[in-house]
Amino acid sequence: MIETQIKTSVTYHTLSTSIAQRVAGRVALLPKCRRIILKMAVIEIEQGKVKGVLCGSNDGIYVSFKGIPYAKPPLGPLRFKAPQPPEPWQGIRDASEHGPVCPQFNERLQSIEAGSEDCLYLNIYSKSVRPSTPLPVMVWIHGGAYYTGSGNSDFYGPDFFMKHDVILVTINYRLEVLGFLCLDNEEVPGNAGLKDQVAALQWVKNNIGAFGGDTNNITIFGCSAGAASVSFHLLSKMSTGLFNKAICQSGVCLNDWAYSIYGRQRAFQLGRLLGKDTEDTAELLEFLRNVPVSSLVNIKLPLVETNHRDITDGIFFAPVIEKSELNVEKFITESPIDLVKRGCFAKVPLIVGYTSGEGIELGRSFPATLDFLTTLGAVVPRELKLKFDIAKLQDADDKIRKYYFKGKQLNADMIKEVVNLETDKLFAYNITRLARYYNFSSTPVYLYKMTVETDRNFTKKIYNMQFIPGVCHADDLPYLFNITCFDIPMTEESKHVVENFVQLWYNFASTGNPTSTNIAVEWKQFTDKERECFVIDKTLNCISNIDAENMNFWENIFEETVLP
């Protein structure tokens, strides 16, 4: 590990005297204007030397390294392929700016973001590049339904975590068609985006020690599609040994929306949409490798012709189950539930949880989805539709409607009922289900439910869904990250929640116990008998058998009342 300072690179930050004093040896204080001359940190890694920036606010000082390539640019013939090892460079690489993001429709800003196919970059924020003992490492995998998002600090600002002795890593990976095209052959078996994540984790494992990180204490965490990705890494042999703990916020690989069962069909639909009507895989691949990247962004495809139409099929390009017979390295070749039931997952400490109003994400499209939701089987999870005969499907459909709609015919005024249904069906049940299987393997697992609402719950406001009770999907993110691309208030009330939330996650990353330090309430490990759940609100509480009636209902529907 090399840490040097070069006088030719200087940046300025306005900081308090007390903070300046904590950067002893690297800071020159100018008392009158209260500015600090900050010299750059240069780190040597496998690829070469990289130069970071010393940053800070009243919350603390940290070093930022942005835009570090963790794989070879996936350009030209490498489009759709698994990532290749990164290339070395000469001299000192400037790491003061983010690398390009994957070309995408930026859902939050409602605009096309051109980005670049050369997008495989990560960012590192280190409390200290030369700590007295190596720091725990947290690697964030962003969500966005596999088609939008990045690891950039305008949304995933590290400031709250940098109050603690921890290293935060955020990553980009290929999205939508670029990341999840599947042709079911050795050329494009699928899951390039997940394999990008593996490459990023391999890079972190190999290099994070140079930034002060503990290579044997790496926690991966994410929200929504990022959380589902985290749980896929628990299942994949490609990810073995690359992390030591995991946190899944509002998503796991068992959720119907977490993976696609129509990868190959979607690829040929895409070809026809772009003007190539062919049934030949090689011809389609040649065509798609040469279309402008702008043609592969914000794709809108027709419905797949199937007897099992499902609302989750609206995610067109997503992880797939790869063909086991293909002679290439594969990320996953069996369905997640089959692997989980057999206990084929990494035996590492795990946090899983959900927000109280996850279904607002689906409810915001209601009543436009009313016609679909009134069709037979629309309220039945996809996993069950694929194995139930018509009689069992009808029976499950009747039971679900009776339970959530109280025997009434679904109508346009029943948005709250739809939100409650989708919260449990698409999120809470399978998240709890994964916790149950983990518990049966004697692996430490912690379950939480987030119920807090302050001015930082901005997603529900954007959706104009304030009249629906509960915490919307993704409204936990402003409590973990300093979001600067939106004006999100930080009141004394919300600041207290932020401090608790980040402390819980930091404690877990450090020790494997989320309430090991500075949290007054014990978060007990989940057991199938007691169903302990930590409620994250303005006050913290650990209770048993939360949402028990709803969970029992779904266990009966899934015929999993008794697990092994």
N, C-alpha and C positions, 0 to 999 in steps of 0.2 A: 504494500500500500504506500502510495506517495502522496504527500500533501505539500504543495508549495504555494507561494504567493508571488504574483508578478505585478510590478508597479505600472506597467503599461496599460492595464485594464482597471479602470476605476468607475464606480457607480455611487450615487448619492441617495440616501434615504433620510427622511426626517423622523428622528427617534428621540425618546426621552433620555435624560442623562442616566437614569438607573439602568435602562436597557443597554446603553452604550458600555457601561462599566462591566456588563456581563460578557462582552466580546473581547475580553482582555487579550492584548497581544496582536489583535488584527484590526483595531479601530483607532482612528485619531479623531478626537472630539473637538469640534469647533464651538465653544460655549456661546458666543454671541448669537449666531444664527441657528444653533442647536442642530447642526447637520453632522453627519458622520461620513468620513471618507472610508468606503468599504473596499478592500482589496479582494481580488478574485481567488477562489480556491481551484486548484488544478489537481485532478485525480487521474492516475494511470490505471487503465483497465485492459482487458484482453485485446481490444481493437485499437487502442491508442490512448492519447491523453485527451481529457475533456475538462473544460473550464466552466465552472458554475458561478452563481451570483449569490452574495450574502444578502438576505432579505430580512425584513422584520416589521413589527408593529408593536403596539403596547402589549400585545399578547406574548411576544417573544421573538427570538432571533433564530433563523434557520438558513441553510444553504440550499439553493434551488439549482437543479440540473435538468434542463428541458430538452426535448427533441433528440434523445439518444437513440440511434437505430439499433434494434435488437434482432433484425433479420435483413437479408438482402432485399432490395426493392423488388416487389413481385410484378415486374413489368414484362411486356412482350410475351414470349412463350411461357413465362412464369405466371401469367394471369390464370387464376383459378387453381393454381398448384399449391401444394403444401409449402410452407415457408422454408427458405434456405438459410444457412448460417450467415451472420452479418459479415461484412467486409471490413478490413482494417483501413485506417487512414493515416496520413502523415501529418506531423505537426500537432497543434493543439486545436481541438474542435470546440467552437463556441457553443455553449449550451444555455444561452440566455433566453432563447425563444422556443416555443413549441414547434414540433415538426408538423407537416401537413396532416390534416384529418382525412379519413376515407371519404371519397365523394359521396354526397348524401343529400337527402332532404332533411334539413334541420327542423325537426318537429317543434322544438321549443320556440324558435324564432320564425317559424313558418316561411322558410326560404330555402332555395337550393344553395348548398355550400359546395363549391367546385372541388376544393381539396385536391388530392392527388392520389393516384394508385400507389405511389411511393409514400405509404402512410404508416409503416410499421415502426413506430417510435414510442418511447416511454419517457416518463418524467419522474425525477427523484427529488424528494424533499427530506433533508436530513437535519435533525436537531443538532448534530455534531458529526463532522467527518472524522474526528479523532476522539471518540468517547473513551472514558476510562475502562468501560466494558462494552462489548458489542450490543447494539440496540435491537429490540424487536422490530421486525419488518412487517408492514401491512401493504398488500398489493390489491388495489381497487380495480375491479372489472366493471366497466360502466354498462348500464342497461340501455334500452331503447328499441325493444322488439326486434333486435338483430338488424335493424335497418337505419338507425340514427344514433348519434351520440359520439363522444370522444372522451379522452382523459384530460382535456384541457382545463386549466385552472379558472377560467371564467365561470364555470359551473362547479368544478370540483376543487375549489381553493383549499389549500392544506392548512390554513391558519389555526383552526380549532385543534387539530391533532398536534400541531407544532408546539403547543403548550406542554406537551409530554415528551418524554425521552423515547422517541419512536422515529422510524423512517417510513415515510409514505411513498408508495410507487403507484402511479396511474398509467394506464396503457391505452393505446389505440389498437384496433384490430380491424380486419376487413369486414365489411358489412354487406347486407343484402345480396345481390347477385355475385359480387366479387368475393364475398366471404362464404356464401352458402349455396352456390350452384352445385347441383348433384346430377351426374349422368350415370351413376351406378357402374362406372368402369374404372380402370386403373388410372386413366388420365385425369378424371374428375370424380373421385369417389364421394366427395362431399366433405363438409366440416372444415374447410380451409380456415374459417374464422376462429374456430376452437383450437385448431393446430397453431394458429398465430399466437393464441394465448399461451399454449404450451411453450412455444419458442420464447415468449416473454418471460415465463416462469423459469425456464432453463437459464436465460440470460441473468435474471436476478440471482438465482442460486450460484452462478459462477462468478458474479461480479459485485454483489451488494456488500461484501466484506470490505471492499475498497472505500466504500462510503460510510463505514462505521456500523454496518448491519451484521446481525447474527444470522449466519446462513443456516443455522439449525433451529431458528425460531421465526418462521415465515407464515403469516396468516393471509389467506386469500379471502376477499369479501366483495359483495356486490349486491345490487338491487334489481329486481324484476328479471329481465333477460340476463343481466349480469349475475344475479343470484342463481338462476337456472344454470348458467355457465359454470359457476363455482361448484354446484352439485354434480354436474357432468364430470368435472375433474376428480371428484371423489370416486367416480366409477371407472374412469379411463386408466388403462395401464400406461398410456403415454405420459400421464401426469404423476406417476408413482415416485415418491421421494422428493417432490419439488416443493412441498409445503407441509406445514405441521399443524395447522388449525384452519378452520373455515367458518365463515358467517354467511348465511343466506337470508337476505332481506326481501320478503314479498315474492318469493319464487323458488321452486325446486324443479328438478328434472321430471318429477311425476306429474306436474301440472300439464293438462292437455296442450296448452299453448307453447310449451317449452320445446317441442320438436315437431317436425313435419313428417307425415307419412306419404306425402305426394311429391317428393323431391324430383324424380325423373319426369313426371307429368308436367310439373311446373316449368322445367327446363324447355320442354318442347312447346309449351304454351308461349313462353318468352320468345322463342324463335319465330313462331307465327306472328306474334305481336309486332316484332321488328322486321318482318318481311321475309323470313326464311321458313317456308312450309316444307319440312322434310321429316322423314322418320329415321334418317341415318344419323347415328350419334357422332361419327367422325365429321360429317358434313356440318352438323349443328355446331360442334366445338370450333371448327375452323372459322365459321361465321362469327360466333360470339367472341372469339379471341381478337377479332379485327374490327368490331363495331366501336364507335367512339364511346368512351367511358360515360359520357353524359347520357347515353341511351340506356344505361344500366342503373339509373338512379330513379327512385320514386316510381317503381313499376306498379301498374294496376292490371291485374289479370282477372279473367272471368272465373266463375265457379268451376271447381273440378266436378266432372260428372261422376257422382257416387251416390250410393244409397244411404250414406252416413254423413250427410252434410252437417257441418258443425261450425259454430261461430268462431272457433279458433283457427279455422282454415284461412282466415283473413290475413294471417302472417304468411306471406307467400314463400319467403326464403328463410330457412331456419335449420338448426341441426337435424341430421338424419341418422338413421341406423344404417351403417355401412355394410355392404355385402361382405360376408366373412371369407368368401372364396377368393377375393381379389388379392393379388400378390403385391400389396403395398402396405406400408404401416397404417393401421386403422385406429381411429379414435375410439369408436364404440360400435359393436356389432350385434348387440342384443338390446331389447327394449329395456328402458330404465327400471320398470317395475319388476321384470324378471331378475335383473341383477340385484336389485335391492332386497327382494324376497329371499335370495340365496345368501345375502350378507356379503356380496361382492362389492364392497366399497372400502375406501381408505379408513382405517380405524384411528381417526384423529378427532380431538375435541371439536364439537360443532355447536354453533348457535343457529337456530332457525326461528323465523317469526313472521308476523303479518300485521298490517294496520287494520283498524276496526271497520273501515269503509273501503276496502280494496275494490269492491264492485262499482264504485263511482266511475272508475275508468271505463267500464262497459255501459253503465247507466247513462252516461252523457250522450250516448247515441240513441237512447230510447226517447220517444216511441218510433223512431225510424226503423228500428229492428222488430217492431211489434208483429208484423206478418210472419217473419221467420220464427219468432218465439212461440207462435201459436201452432206451428206444425208439429206433428208427432215426433218425439225424440229430441226436440230442440233443447229441452231442459236437462237432458240426460248426458252425463259426461261421455266424451268420445271413447274413452277406454272401454266403457260398458257397451256402447252402441256397436263396437266392432266384434263383440262376442255374444251378445244377447240375440235370441231369436225374436220374432215379432211379438210373441206373447209376453216374453219377459220385458221387452222394450216398452210395450204398452203398459204393463204393470208398474214399471219403474217411473215412467212418465206420469202416470196417474198419481202415484204416491208423492212425487216431488211437487207437482202442482197443488195437490191438496195441502201439503205441509207449508209451502211458501206463499201460496196465494189464498190460503184459508178457504178452499173450495170454490172460490169465485173464478169466473172466466177472466183471463188476463185482458186488461184494457189499458188505454193510453194514460190513465191516471195512476197507474200502479208502479211508478218508478221506484219508490222505496222498496217495494217487494222484489223488484228485479235486482236492485243493488244488493239486497241481502242474499238473494239466491247466488249471484255471481261471486260475491265475497267468499262464500263457503265452497261453491262448486269449483271455481277456477283458482282459488288460492288457499284458504284456511284448511280445508280438509286434507289435501295432499301434503301440505306443509306439516301438519300434525301427524299425518300418516308416516312421513319419513322419520319424524322424531320417534315414533313408536318402534319402527324397525331398527333404528339406531340403538334404542334402549335395549332391545332384545339381544343385541350383540355385545352388551356391556360396555359400549363406547360412550364416553361422556357426551351428553347432549343437553342443551338448554333451549327452552321455548319461551318466546315473548309475544306480547300483543301490545301494539302502540296505540294509545287512545288520546294522547295529548293534542290539544288544539290551542294555538296562539297565532299571532300575526305572521309567524314564519310558515304556516301551512298555506303555501301560495298556489299549489296545483288546483285545489278545489275552487279557489277564487278565479283562476284563469278559466276553468270550465264553467263558471257561473252556477255552481252546484252547492252553494252555501246552505240551501234549504234542506239538504240531505244530511242527516247526522252521521258522524264518523270521520275518521282520518282517511283521506283519499290515498290511493296508490301513489307512491313516490313522494308523499308529503313528509316522509322521514328525512329526506336528503338535506334540506336546509338546516337540520339540527346537527349534521355531521360535517358539512362543508360550507365554506365561506363563498356564497354565490354572489358574483358581482355583475352578471349580465342582466339581472333583474333587481329592482329595488325592493329588497325584502327587509323589513324592520328587525331590529334587535333590541327588544325591550328588556327590562330587568327580569321580567317573568320568563321570557323565552331564553334569555341568557342562562338562567338557572337550569332549564331543561337541556340546553346545548351542553353545558358542563357535565351534567349527569350522564347524558347519552354517550358523549365522547369518552368519559371516564370508564364507563362499562366496557366499551369496545377496546380501549387501551388496556384495561386490566386483563381482559380475555387474551388479547394478543401477547401480553407480557407473561402471564402465568397460567392461562387456561381456565381461570376462575374469574368471571366478570365482576364479582363483588369482593375481590380480594383486598382492595384499597379504596378508601375515601367514599364508600357507599354504605349507608347505615343499614339497609335492608338486605338480607341474604337472598340471593337468587339460587334457589335449589335446583339441582339437576332434575331433568324430566324423567319420570318413571311412568310406565303404563298404568300402574295402579293408582297413583295420586294425580297424575297429569299436571304437575307443577308448572305454572306459567307466570312469568315476570311481566307485570303491567307497567309500561312506561308512560307515565302521565306527569302532571305537575308535582305529584308525590308518587313515590315508587312503592310497589306492593307485590308480593309473591303470593299467589292464591292457587288453589287446587281445582281441577275439573272446570276450567273456564270453557264457556260455550259447550258444555257437556251435552245438552239436549241435541244441539245441531250436529255435533260430531257423532253422537250415537246414531242419529238418523242416517248419516251418510255411511257409517260402518255397516249398517243393515242393508243399505242399497248396494254397497260394494261387496256384501257378504263376507266382511272381514271383522266381524265382531270379536272373534278370537284369533289372535296371532300366535305364531309358534313361540 
